[in-house]
């Protein structure tokens, strides 16, 4: 299916690994030119080179710490006009309210919550001026299935779900779509880290983290590409009436737990 994305430009944060890299590859396959932002220059360059070698698209990399509001605004100025913004950067630690100390809690929220908000604030006005654009926030199932043992992440993700819905409900009238995606567990280094924390807390041995994969649909996390395919579709005009909502990609995990 031709999604009509050829020639458009996308900015993807956290674009060097995991879901972000999979989305970058999916958009590149559709002919999108890319700006990739993350903290580590070497990882960005490796991803850039891999994408360039496979698809004939422009790829620029931006090593940046998006927990800083000025850095978000500088990134927006550097990339100029973009048709698609994918907010994806951020990792929030597991643990209950006593396990996550205030400095770590604030550090995580500065990147994932305020990073999403600040970069959107920097990119959104130009999209509104041009009356076109798509903003996709990669949020997470923790905001939908609230968990006291992932309390910093659950509360952050719930806020970003509300942010996506509120902004997307208003922006659509001006031609800009804002949507969220809630991935469940995805087979990345991030999934392993969260499960190790859970295994350490509940079993006293982080090496037993694989035992928790048995609880997942098909006893596995989603592949990054399975989330990326949803994001690429939502970025396209095939999803032209989708805004102000959050799409869950979790293999039914949220409802399975509820049952």
Phi and psi in degrees as a GROMACS rama.xvg file:
@    title "Ramachandran Plot"
@    xaxis  label "Phi"
@    yaxis  label "Psi"
@TYPE xy
-82.1154  117.098  UNK-2
-88.8791  -0.0702065  UNK-3
69.8316  27.3943  UNK-4
-97.2604  -5.81978  UNK-5
-58.3465  131.524  UNK-6
89.7215  -8.81908  UNK-7
-81.1484  165.306  UNK-8
-121.063  133.614  UNK-9
-125.617  142.95  UNK-10
-110.82  123.793  UNK-11
-123.07  121.165  UNK-12
-91.9534  153.472  UNK-13
59.927  36.2059  UNK-14
-87.7448  4.78009  UNK-15
-96.3077  -15.9251  UNK-16
-144.035  166.591  UNK-17
54.3538  -135.024  UNK-18
-61.2074  -41.9308  UNK-19
-59.8023  -44.5935  UNK-20
-65.5301  -39.9605  UNK-21
-63.2071  -39.2797  UNK-22
-65.7054  -42.3747  UNK-23
-57.613  -44.304  UNK-24
-66.1695  -40.0605  UNK-25
-64.4777  -41.2799  UNK-26
-69.9862  -38.2548  UNK-27
-62.1308  -39.8694  UNK-28
-61.6626  -26.6762  UNK-29
-88.531  -1.09298  UNK-30
95.0446  14.6906  UNK-31
-79.3103  142.249  UNK-32
-86.1949  148.392  UNK-33
-126.252  143.749  UNK-34
-116.55  124.52  UNK-35
-114.313  129.48  UNK-36
-122.746  136.699  UNK-37
-167.198  176.342  UNK-38
-78.6726  -34.0022  UNK-39
-101.474  115.133  UNK-40
-61.6834  -42.3912  UNK-41
-63.9603  -39.0711  UNK-42
-66.6315  -40.9016  UNK-43
-61.7299  -44.2764  UNK-44
-65.2646  -38.1174  UNK-45
-64.0546  -41.9558  UNK-46
-66.4756  -44.0296  UNK-47
-55.8806  -48.8317  UNK-48
-64.5265  -38.2908  UNK-49
-65.7296  -41.6835  UNK-50
-69.2826  -44.0744  UNK-51
-60.9992  -36.2998  UNK-52
-70.4508  -19.692  UNK-53
-105.43  -35.3151  UNK-54
-126.881  146.989  UNK-55
-88.9504  70.4484  UNK-56
-132.949  159.224  UNK-57
-81.9315  136.117  UNK-58
-133.715  118.788  UNK-59
-111.646  144.685  UNK-60
-117.607  148.386  UNK-61
-137.802  94.3724  UNK-62
-69.505  119.981  UNK-63
-159.686  147.39  UNK-64
-99.6649  104.97  UNK-65
-82.6709  7.23959  UNK-66
-77.4665  -6.70423  UNK-67
-104.705  122.626  UNK-68
-60.6754  -39.32  UNK-69
-63.8263  -35.0529  UNK-70
-66.7523  -37.4412  UNK-71
-62.0178  -44.5365  UNK-72
-68.6326  -36.0514  UNK-73
-66.9371  -38.2964  UNK-74
-62.855  -45.6165  UNK-75
-59.2371  -41.0676  UNK-76
-66.5375  -36.5272  UNK-77
-69.4622  -37.5376  UNK-78
-84.2287  -23.5785  UNK-79
70.5738  -143.993  UNK-80
-68.5893  129.851  UNK-81
-130.633  148.013  UNK-82
-90.3023  -26.9068  UNK-83
-135.601  128.638  UNK-84
-115.702  125.396  UNK-85
-113.954  107.312  UNK-86
-84.8602  113.711  UNK-87
-136.942  -19.9924  UNK-88
-66.8255  137.218  UNK-89
140.381  138.735  UNK-90
-141.616  122.853  UNK-91
-109.949  132.287  UNK-92
-70.3049  151.129  UNK-93
-77.1312  170.991  UNK-94
126.825  156.302  UNK-95
-85.3323  -174.636  UNK-96
-64.4928  -25.6256  UNK-97
-87.4097  -17.6328  UNK-98
-86.3587  -27.8645  UNK-99
-100.152  108.617  UNK-100
-72.4125  156.469  UNK-101
-54.0247  -45.6271  UNK-102
-59.7367  -40.296  UNK-103
-70.7084  -38.3519  UNK-104
-60.2596  -49.3486  UNK-105
-64.475  -40.7276  UNK-106
-59.4239  -44.3726  UNK-107
-66.2206  -41.9397  UNK-108
-70.6391  -32.8461  UNK-109
-59.079  -37.208  UNK-110
-81.8052  -52.0823  UNK-111
-82.4859  -45.9311  UNK-112
-79.8096  -60.8324  UNK-113
-71.7919  -26.6456  UNK-114
-62.0986  -46.0624  UNK-115
-62.2872  -47.9974  UNK-116
-65.0535  -47.1155  UNK-117
-66.6278  -40.3997  UNK-118
-70.8645  -37.3682  UNK-119
-61.1251  -44.8539  UNK-120
-59.9911  -31.7492  UNK-121
-79.6885  -32.5473  UNK-122
-92.5511  -34.5451  UNK-123
-57.7716  -43.1109  UNK-124
-59.2172  -37.8622  UNK-125
-68.508  -38.8933  UNK-126
-61.01  -43.1357  UNK-127
-62.6937  -39.4964  UNK-128
-63.093  -39.3583  UNK-129
-85.8924  -8.24061  UNK-130
58.8253  37.8831  UNK-131
-162.867  149.299  UNK-132
147.599  159.375  UNK-133
-133.659  131.874  UNK-134
-117.838  123.641  UNK-135
-117.766  120.809  UNK-136
-102.981  116.647  UNK-137
-85.84  104.692  UNK-138
-99.2063  -89.0036  UNK-139
146.501  149.545  UNK-140
-65.9544  -19.6809  UNK-141
-60.206  -23.9719  UNK-142
-81.3346  -12.4638  UNK-143
-103.137  -38.1908  UNK-144
-111.42  91.2284  UNK-145
-68.8434  137.188  UNK-146
-139.997  117.499  UNK-147
-64.5768  -21.8482  UNK-148
-86.4116  2.4796  UNK-149
-136.604  48.2131  UNK-150
-68.5365  -36.9399  UNK-151
-66.1483  -38.3759  UNK-152
-74.8833  -40.4282  UNK-153
-61.4686  -44.8716  UNK-154
-70.6971  -36.5106  UNK-155
-64.669  -46.0486  UNK-156
-67.6612  -36.464  UNK-157
-61.089  -39.3527  UNK-158
-64.5894  -41.9093  UNK-159
-71.4493  -30.0426  UNK-160
-63.2165  -45.6093  UNK-161
-63.5502  -40.8998  UNK-162
-58.9901  -45.7953  UNK-163
-64.7419  -42.7526  UNK-164
-69.5653  -43.9245  UNK-165
-65.9451  -47.7704  UNK-166
-68.8615  -41.9621  UNK-167
-66.8885  -27.761  UNK-168
-68.0724  -34.5926  UNK-169
-86.2243  -41.201  UNK-170
-65.6786  -28.1506  UNK-171
-59.4032  -34.664  UNK-172
-64.5627  -19.4037  UNK-173
-106.428  13.4818  UNK-174
89.3248  5.77224  UNK-175
-111.068  130.997  UNK-176
-105.473  137.874  UNK-177
-127.336  124.171  UNK-178
-136.23  158.576  UNK-179
-116.443  156.166  UNK-180
-126.782  129.357  UNK-181
-105.295  95.1343  UNK-182
-74.1533  145.564  UNK-183
-78.6043  -150.934  UNK-184
-65.549  129.895  UNK-185
-119.968  139.355  UNK-186
-72.728  77.7371  UNK-187
-132.204  174.949  UNK-188
-58.9152  -31.6451  UNK-189
-61.9931  -43.145  UNK-190
-60.2459  -43.8355  UNK-191
-62.8347  -42.0907  UNK-192
-60.0249  -45.9276  UNK-193
-63.8305  -41.4512  UNK-194
-71.0849  -32.4265  UNK-195
-63.9991  -41.3605  UNK-196
-61.8713  -43.2374  UNK-197
-64.6006  -42.3299  UNK-198
-65.0063  -37.8426  UNK-199
-64.8738  -41.4033  UNK-200
-72.0159  -46.4234  UNK-201
-91.82  -29.8235  UNK-202
-114.831  -9.47005  UNK-203
73.7387  14.5489  UNK-204
-155.042  104.882  UNK-205
-66.842  -19.7964  UNK-206
-69.2731  -10.3598  UNK-207
-91.256  17.7934  UNK-208
-59.7557  -30.0043  UNK-209
-63.374  -22.0059  UNK-210
-61.1427  -27.6827  UNK-211
-79.2495  -16.0782  UNK-212
-67.441  -20.4774  UNK-213
-64.6784  -20.9771  UNK-214
-79.9195  -14.4264  UNK-215
-83.0582  154.312  UNK-216
-54.4113  132.135  UNK-217
57.7139  18.0642  UNK-218
56.4048  37.9945  UNK-219
-154.463  159.169  UNK-220
-82.446  162.63  UNK-221
-66.1224  148.371  UNK-222
-75.7079  143.916  UNK-223
-51.5308  -36.3319  UNK-224
-64.3248  -30.1321  UNK-225
-67.2991  -32.4589  UNK-226
-77.1893  -41.1475  UNK-227
-61.5959  -38.2684  UNK-228
-60.6009  -38.6273  UNK-229
-65.0206  -41.6703  UNK-230
-65.0798  -41.5417  UNK-231
-63.638  -43.0273  UNK-232
-60.8872  -46.1793  UNK-233
-64.3341  -27.0427  UNK-234
-74.4197  -16.7266  UNK-235
-92.4971  166.936  UNK-236
-70.1865  -11.088  UNK-237
-63.8477  -21.0672  UNK-238
-109.151  34.7852  UNK-239
-66.0726  -14.2332  UNK-240
-110.531  19.0593  UNK-241
-106.818  111.316  UNK-242
-157.847  151.348  UNK-243
70.7583  29.4036  UNK-244
-139.406  169.207  UNK-245
-126.733  124.824  UNK-246
-98.9788  128.772  UNK-247
-97.4032  129.089  UNK-248
-124.345  91.0278  UNK-249
-142.941  10.8274  UNK-250
65.4883  19.8204  UNK-251
86.6163  9.45815  UNK-252
-58.7752  -43.0883  UNK-253
-61.7061  -44.6188  UNK-254
-74.395  -29.3899  UNK-255
-64.1131  -43.8492  UNK-256
-65.9544  -39.3701  UNK-257
-63.8154  -29.5297  UNK-258
